[in-house]
Amino acid sequence: MAFKFESLKVWQRAIDLSGDINELTKKFPKEELYVLTSQIKRATDSIALNIAEGSTGQSNKEFGRFLGIGLRSAIEVVSCLYLVKKRELINEKEFSTFYNELTEIVKMIQALRNSLK
């Protein structure tokens, strides 16, 4: 692996989540394409992208700042999932699966941030 972020388990899980969310959004109705579909995909991608960007050639303080952005993006995805569930685009089981994965990713980001201090 050529880049530091590639060995981070939290980045790997964020990449997997992004793929899973992409698959989920394929079943959303067309009227959600420029609304919820776009928003949840961008927020999910932002988690991994900010972990990667902050990890390369930055100070610990700067890396922590990028992890904070990734953390906020994860929370945004949780909120999007509530909207998806409210609009009856996913069932409770699907919601719980994604919610639990995001909970773990948030914990991992927080732990990584704490380790930088």
N, C-alpha and C positions, 0 to 999 in steps of 0.2 A: 504494500500500500504506500503510495507516494505522498499522501497528504495526511496530516495529523488527525483530521476529523473522521477519516475513514475507519479508524480503529475505535472510535467512540461508540459504545453500545447505544447510547441515547440517539445519536445521529442515525445509526442503522435502523432503529425502531421507528424513528420519524420518517425515514424513507419508506419503510414498509407501510406505515400508516397512510402516507400520501398515495401509494398505489391502491390501498384498500378503499380510501375515500374516492379516488378516481373511479374505481369499479362501481361503488355505491351510486355515484351521481349519474351513471349511465342509465339508471332506471328512473331518474327524475323526469317530470314532464317538461316539454319544450318551453313552456312559459317561465320556467325557473332558470333557464339557461343563463341569462344575463343578470340574474338576481342571486338566488341562494346557491346555485351550482357554482357559479364563478366565485362567489365569496368564500364558500367552504373550501374549495380547491386552492385558492390563493392563500388562505390562512393556514391550511395544512402544509402546503409547500414552504411557507415562510418559517415554519418550525425548523426543518432541516437546513434550509438556506442560511438562516441566521446562526445556527450552530457552526456550520461550515465556515461562513465568512468570519465569524469572531475568533475561530480557533487558529487561523493562519496568520502568523507574523504580527500578532497583537500582544499587548501587555495583558496580564491577568485582569486588570481593571477593565480594559476595553473588551476582553473576551466576556467578562461578567455582564457588561452592558448589552452585548449581542445576545447572550443567554436570556437576559431579561426580556428582550424583544421576542425571542422564540417562545418564552414562557407566556407572554401576553397573547401571542398568536395561538398557542394551545388552548388558552381560556376562551378565545374567540371561537375556535372550532367547537368547544363544548356548547357554547351558546347557539351556534349554528345548528348543532345536533338537536337541541331543544326545539328550534323552529322547524326542523325537518320532521321531528316526531309530532309536533303540534299540527303540521299540515298533512299528517298521516302518510308520509312518504317512506317511513320505516316503522317496523314494529318494535315492541318493547325489548325483545331479545337482541335485535340489531343495535338498538340504542345502548343497551347495557354493555354489549361487547365493545363498542367504540368508546363509551364513557370510561370503562375500566382501563382500556389501553391508554387513553389520554391521562387518566389519573396516574398511571405508572410513569408515563413520559414526563409529566409535570414533576413528580417526585425525583426522577433522575436528573432533570435540569436543575432543580433546586439543590440537590446534593452536589452536582458538579460546580454550581456557583459557590456553594459554601466551601468547597475544597480549594477554591482559588484565593480565599481570604487569608 
